[in-house]
Amino acid sequence: MNKTFSLTLKFTLGLAVYGGLTSCGGGGSSGSTSPSVQSVVPAPIPTPVTSSAPTISSSTQAKVMEGETGSFYTLEASDPDGDPITLVLIDSVDAQAFTFDAATGVLAPRESLDFETPADSNEDNVYNLSFDVSDDLGQTTRFALEVSAGDIRDAFQFGLDPTALPSENFELIDWRLDFPLNEDGELTGLQDAPSERELDAGFTDPLYFRTGADGGLVMRAPVIGATTSENARFTRTEFREMLRRGDTSINTNTNSTTERPNLNNWAFSSQPQDAQDEAGGVDGTLRVTMSVNAVTTTGQDNQIGRTIIGQIHARNDEPIRLYYRKLPGNTHGSIYACHEIRDGDDITFDIIGSIEDNQPNPANGFLLGEIFTYEIVARGNFIDVFITQNGVVVGQTTIDQTDSGYNIAGDYMYFKAGNYHVNNTADVDEFAEVTLYELENSHEGYDF
C-alpha cells in the first residue's frame, strides 16, 4: 500500500503558517493540527536624553583696586534645562590670588593686591581666570574672566603737598573759577566767580574748592546753588580757561559785536586765518588727571549720577562736553562725550560704557575714587578724546566736526575743566565731587 505525504507552506502577512501532515490508508484515523499564529514585538528604542550646556550672564571683564579685600565680582550662571549647576575656579598662578565661593559665585582677593608688585603670571596686573560651569548631566561650559588690578595713587605721587593751597600745587593764573556761592557765601542767586588773579593769590574754600589729604584739588558742586547766569540751570565748581592770564585790559569774551576770537580765547585751525590771527592760540590740548569721588543717586532718570568733567566751549555752544556717569546699581562709571552742532542738536559718542539710563555695569569703567587721565585734542575739524590709565589708552573716540558750523570767523573757543554738576533734581543733600591731580592746557601760539 502506497502512502502519499504532502507538506504545504503558506505565508500570510509575513508570518509562516505550517499545515498538518495527512495520511491515506485503511485501518487508521487521520487529523490535522495548526499551531496558533504568534508575532514578535521589537523592544522600544530608548529616547535619548538631551541636555543643554549652562550659560553665563556675567561680564568677561572685572576690575579690583589695590588694597581692596572684599568681594568685587559675582559669577552668574544658569542651566537652560533647569538642572543644578556646579561652579569651579580652575587652579592657576593667577587664580591663586583670589578666593572663590562656589555656592554664591562671589570672587574676592585672597589678600589685597599690590599694583606695584603684580602677582599674576606675566606681571602686567591683568589676572586671567578660567571657570568650569557644569550641570548634573555632565554638560560643561568653560568661561574666561579677565580681572584688572587698579592703581591707587599714594600721597605725594604727583608731587602735591597736602598742606599747600590749591595755587601752590597748580598753576591757576590762566583759569577763572565758576563757583556755587554768591558774594555773600550763600547757595543762591548769581555766583561770585574768583578771577584768575584771585585763584593765583591763594583762593580756597573749606568745602567746595580745597586741597585734599593726598594733595589733589577737591572740587565739589551741590545740587542747588548759585549759577553763572539767570538762565543757567546747574551748579558747578569748574575752571574756565583765561588765556589773558590776569590782564584785565583784555575782555573775557570779545571786544566787539563781531563775536570773533580775542586774545583771551582760541580758534580752530579750520576757522578763517584772520580769526586765528586775532586769537590767543590755535587748536589745543586739555590734559587732566583726576578721580570722581561722588555723584548723585537720586533725581530724574537722565540726570542721575552724571557730571561734566571737561569741555570745549564756544560762544553759545559746546563742540564737546565730556561726561562721567555712574548709575546707583553699578559699581563702575562710564565716560561719554556730547558734540553740539553749532545752533543745533547734540550727537553722543560712547567711549567707556554709555549714556543710557539703564546701562549695565561697565566693568571696564572707573570706580568712584579711581584715578584716570583724559585728553581732549582739538585739531581743525577733528576733536580726539583719549582716556588713559597708567599710560595705557583704555578708551577713545574722534569727533568729525567738518559740517558742525564751527569753521567760521565769528566764534571763539575756551577749555573748561572740573565739575559741572548737571543734576538739579536730586535730593538737596547730595553732591558731585572730583579731585584733580594734573591740569594742563596748551595751544599753538600760546607760550605758557
C-alpha positions in Angstrom: 0.0 0.0 0.0 1.4 3.4 -1.0 1.2 6.4 1.2 1.5 9.9 -0.1 2.7 12.8 2.2 2.2 16.4 1.4 3.6 19.5 3.1 2.0 22.8 2.4 3.8 26.0 3.4 1.8 29.2 3.5 3.0 32.8 4.1 0.5 35.3 5.2 1.4 38.9 6.1 4.9 37.9 6.6 4.1 35.2 9.2 4.8 31.5 8.4 1.8 29.1 8.8 2.6 25.4 8.8 0.0 22.8 7.6 -0.5 19.4 9.3 0.8 16.0 8.0 -2.0 14.0 6.1 -2.0 10.1 5.9 -4.2 8.0 3.4 -4.9 4.4 4.1 -7.2 2.0 5.9 -7.2 0.9 9.4 -6.1 4.2 10.9 -7.6 7.5 11.7 -6.2 10.9 10.5 -6.4 14.6 11.6 -4.6 17.9 11.3 -3.5 20.5 13.9 -2.5 24.1 13.1 -0.4 25.9 15.7 -1.6 29.4 16.8 -0.2 32.4 15.0 2.4 34.4 17.0 4.1 37.8 16.3 7.3 39.2 17.9 7.1 42.8 19.0 10.5 44.5 19.0 11.7 46.2 22.2 11.2 50.0 22.2 14.2 52.2 21.3 15.0 54.5 24.3 14.5 58.2 23.7 17.9 59.9 24.1 18.1 62.3 27.0 19.2 65.8 25.7 20.8 68.5 27.8 21.9 72.0 27.0 25.2 73.4 28.4 24.9 76.0 31.2 25.1 79.7 30.2 26.9 82.6 31.9 25.4 86.1 32.1 28.3 87.8 33.9 30.8 90.2 32.3 34.0 88.8 30.9 35.9 91.7 32.5 36.2 92.9 36.1 38.4 95.4 38.0 39.6 95.4 41.6 41.6 98.2 43.2 44.8 97.5 45.0 44.2 97.5 48.8 40.7 96.1 48.5 39.9 92.8 50.1 36.1 92.4 49.8 34.1 90.7 47.0 34.1 92.6 43.8 32.6 90.2 41.2 29.8 87.6 41.1 29.8 84.8 38.5 26.2 84.4 37.5 25.2 81.2 35.6 22.1 79.2 34.9 21.1 76.0 33.1 18.6 76.2 30.2 17.1 72.9 31.4 16.8 73.9 35.0 19.4 71.4 36.1 21.5 72.2 39.2 24.9 73.6 38.3 28.4 73.4 39.8 30.9 76.3 39.6 34.7 75.6 39.7 37.6 78.0 39.6 40.4 76.3 37.7 43.6 76.4 39.6 46.4 78.5 38.1 49.0 81.1 39.1 46.6 83.9 38.5 43.7 82.1 40.3 45.8 81.7 43.5 45.4 85.4 44.1 41.7 85.0 44.7 39.1 83.2 46.7 36.0 81.8 45.1 32.8 80.8 46.8 31.3 78.1 44.5 28.0 78.3 46.3 27.4 82.0 45.6 29.8 82.7 42.7 31.5 85.5 44.6 35.1 86.3 43.8 37.4 88.3 46.2 41.2 88.9 46.5 42.9 86.3 48.8 45.0 89.2 50.0 44.8 92.9 48.9 46.6 93.3 45.6 49.7 95.5 45.2 49.8 97.2 41.9 53.5 97.9 42.2 54.2 94.2 42.8 51.9 92.2 40.5 51.1 88.6 41.4 49.8 87.5 38.0 51.8 85.1 35.8 53.2 87.8 33.4 53.2 90.6 35.9 51.0 93.0 33.9 48.3 93.4 36.6 45.8 91.5 34.5 44.7 88.2 36.0 43.3 85.7 33.6 40.9 83.3 35.3 39.0 80.3 33.9 35.9 78.6 35.3 34.1 75.4 34.5 30.3 75.6 34.9 28.7 72.1 34.7 25.2 70.6 35.1 24.2 67.2 36.6 24.3 65.5 33.2 27.9 66.5 32.6 27.5 69.4 30.2 30.2 71.9 30.9 30.8 75.5 29.8 34.3 76.9 30.1 34.3 80.6 31.0 37.2 83.1 30.9 37.4 86.2 33.1 39.9 89.0 32.9 40.5 90.8 36.2 42.4 94.1 36.0 44.1 95.5 39.1 43.7 99.2 39.5 46.3 101.6 40.9 45.6 103.7 43.9 47.8 106.7 43.8 49.7 107.3 47.0 50.0 110.8 48.6 52.9 112.8 47.1 53.0 110.6 44.0 52.1 113.6 41.8 54.4 115.9 43.8 51.5 117.6 45.5 51.6 119.0 49.0 48.5 118.2 51.2 49.3 121.3 53.4 49.5 123.7 50.4 46.9 126.0 48.9 45.5 125.0 45.5 47.6 127.7 43.7 50.7 126.3 45.4 50.2 122.9 43.8 48.7 124.1 40.5 49.4 127.0 38.1 46.0 128.7 38.1 46.8 132.1 36.6 45.2 131.0 33.3 41.9 129.8 34.9 38.8 131.5 36.4 36.6 129.6 38.7 32.8 129.2 38.2 31.6 128.7 41.8 28.3 127.7 43.5 28.4 130.5 46.2 27.3 134.1 45.7 29.2 137.1 47.0 27.6 136.6 50.5 28.7 133.0 50.6 25.2 131.6 50.0 24.0 128.9 47.7 21.6 131.1 45.8 21.4 133.8 43.1 24.4 134.5 40.8 27.9 133.2 41.5 30.8 135.1 42.8 33.4 133.8 40.4 37.0 134.0 41.6 39.2 135.5 38.9 42.5 134.1 37.7 44.3 136.7 39.9 42.3 135.6 43.0 43.0 132.0 42.3 46.7 132.7 41.8 46.7 134.6 45.1 45.5 131.5 47.0 41.7 131.4 46.9 40.3 128.4 48.7 37.1 127.2 50.3 36.8 124.6 53.0 34.0 122.6 51.3 33.8 123.4 47.6 37.4 124.2 46.5 40.3 122.9 48.6 43.4 120.7 48.9 42.7 117.1 49.7 44.6 114.8 52.0 46.7 113.5 49.1 47.4 116.9 47.8 44.8 116.7 45.0 42.5 119.6 44.3 39.0 118.8 45.5 36.1 120.4 43.6 32.6 119.9 45.0 29.3 121.0 43.4 26.0 120.9 45.2 22.6 120.1 43.7 21.3 123.6 44.2 23.5 126.7 44.4 24.5 130.0 42.8 24.7 129.8 39.0 26.7 131.6 36.2 23.6 133.4 34.9 19.9 133.8 35.5 19.2 131.3 32.8 21.7 128.7 34.0 20.1 125.5 35.5 23.0 123.7 37.1 25.7 124.5 39.6 29.4 124.0 39.0 32.8 124.2 40.6 34.6 124.4 37.2 37.6 126.2 35.7 37.1 128.5 32.7 40.2 129.0 30.6 41.6 132.6 30.6 44.5 133.0 28.2 44.9 136.6 29.2 46.5 135.4 32.5 45.2 138.3 34.7 45.4 141.1 32.1 42.0 142.6 32.6 42.6 145.0 29.7 41.6 142.0 27.6 37.9 141.3 27.6 36.8 137.9 28.8 35.0 137.1 25.5 35.3 139.6 22.6 35.9 143.3 22.3 33.3 143.9 19.6 30.0 142.7 18.3 31.7 140.6 15.6 31.9 137.6 18.0 35.4 136.9 16.7 38.1 135.5 18.9 40.3 137.8 21.1 43.5 137.2 23.0 41.6 135.5 25.9 40.3 132.7 23.7 41.5 130.4 20.9 40.4 129.4 17.4 40.3 126.1 15.5 42.7 125.9 12.6 39.7 125.3 10.4 38.4 128.8 11.1 39.5 131.6 8.7 43.1 132.8 9.1 42.1 136.3 10.3 40.2 134.7 13.2 43.2 132.6 14.0 45.4 135.7 13.9 43.2 137.5 16.4 43.0 134.6 18.9 45.2 133.9 21.9 46.1 130.5 20.4 45.1 128.0 17.8 43.8 124.5 18.3 44.8 122.9 21.7 45.1 120.1 24.1 43.5 119.8 27.6 45.0 117.0 29.7 43.5 116.3 33.2 44.4 113.5 35.6 41.6 113.1 38.1 39.2 110.9 40.0 35.4 111.3 40.6 34.7 110.9 44.3 30.9 111.2 44.5 27.9 111.5 42.2 24.2 111.7 42.8 21.9 108.6 43.3 18.5 110.4 43.0 16.8 112.7 40.6 15.4 112.4 37.1 16.5 109.3 35.3 18.5 111.2 32.7 20.3 113.2 35.4 21.2 110.7 38.0 24.9 110.0 38.6 26.4 112.4 36.0 28.7 115.3 35.9 30.7 117.1 33.1 34.5 116.8 33.7 35.8 118.6 30.6 34.6 120.9 27.8 35.5 122.9 24.7 33.1 125.8 24.9 32.3 128.1 22.0 30.4 131.4 22.3 27.0 129.7 22.7 27.6 126.0 22.1 29.9 123.2 23.1 31.9 121.4 20.5 32.5 118.8 23.2 31.2 118.0 26.7 32.9 115.1 28.4 30.8 113.3 31.0 31.4 110.8 33.8 28.3 108.9 34.9 27.8 106.1 37.4 24.3 104.7 38.0 23.3 103.7 41.5 23.1 100.0 40.7 26.6 99.9 39.1 30.0 99.7 40.7 31.8 101.4 37.7 31.1 104.6 35.9 31.0 105.3 32.2 32.6 108.1 30.1 30.9 109.6 27.0 31.1 112.7 25.0 28.4 115.0 23.5 29.1 117.1 20.4 26.8 120.1 19.9 26.2 121.2 16.3 26.5 125.0 16.2 23.0 126.3 16.9 21.8 122.7 16.7 21.4 119.4 18.5 23.8 117.0 20.3 25.5 113.9 19.0 26.6 111.4 21.6 29.8 109.4 21.4 30.1 106.5 23.9 33.7 105.9 25.0 33.5 103.6 28.0 30.1 102.3 28.8 27.3 104.5 27.5 24.9 107.4 28.2 21.9 105.1 28.7 19.8 105.5 31.8 19.6 101.7 32.3 23.1 100.7 31.0 24.6 97.5 32.5 27.6 97.9 34.8 30.6 99.0 32.6 33.2 96.7 34.1 36.0 98.5 32.2 34.8 101.8 33.5 36.0 103.7 36.6 35.1 103.2 40.2 34.5 106.2 42.4 37.9 107.4 43.7 39.8 105.7 40.9 42.3 107.8 39.1 42.4 108.2 35.3 43.5 110.7 32.7 41.6 112.3 29.8 42.9 114.3 26.9 40.9 116.4 24.6 42.9 117.2 21.5 41.5 119.7 19.0 43.0 119.9 15.5 40.9 121.8 12.9 37.8 119.9 12.1 38.6 117.0 14.4 38.4 116.5 18.2 40.1 113.4 19.6 39.4 112.1 23.1 41.7 109.7 24.8 41.1 108.1 28.2 44.2 106.5 29.7 45.2 104.8 32.9 48.8 104.1 33.9 49.9 105.2 30.5 47.6 102.8 28.6 44.7 104.0 26.4 41.5 102.3 27.6 39.0 104.4 25.6 39.0 106.9 22.7 36.8 108.5 20.1 37.1 111.0 17.3 34.6 113.7 16.5 34.5 115.0 12.9 33.0 118.5 13.1 33.5 119.4 9.4 29.8 120.1 9.0 29.1 121.3 12.5 29.4 125.0 11.7 32.5 126.0 13.8 34.8 126.8 10.8 33.7 130.4 10.7 35.3 133.7 11.8 32.5 134.7 14.1 33.1 132.3 17.0 35.7 131.6 19.7 36.8 128.7 22.0 38.0 128.0 25.5 38.5 124.9 27.6 36.6 124.1 30.8 37.7 121.5 33.4 36.5 120.4 36.8 33.0 119.6 38.0 29.9 120.9 36.1 27.1 119.2 38.1 24.3 118.5 35.6 21.7 117.2 38.1 19.4 119.7 39.7 16.6 117.2 40.6 18.5 115.1 43.2 18.0 115.3 46.9 19.5 118.6 48.1 21.9 116.9 50.5 23.6 115.1 47.6 26.5 116.5 45.5 29.1 115.7 42.9 32.8 115.8 43.8 36.0 115.3 41.8 39.7 115.6 42.6 42.3 116.9 40.1 45.9 115.7 40.2 47.2 117.2 36.9 45.8 120.1 34.9 47.5 121.1 31.6 46.3 123.2 28.7 48.3 124.1 25.6 47.8 125.8 22.2 49.8 126.7 19.2 51.0 130.3 19.6 50.3 130.3 23.3 53.6 130.3 25.1 52.6 129.3 28.6 
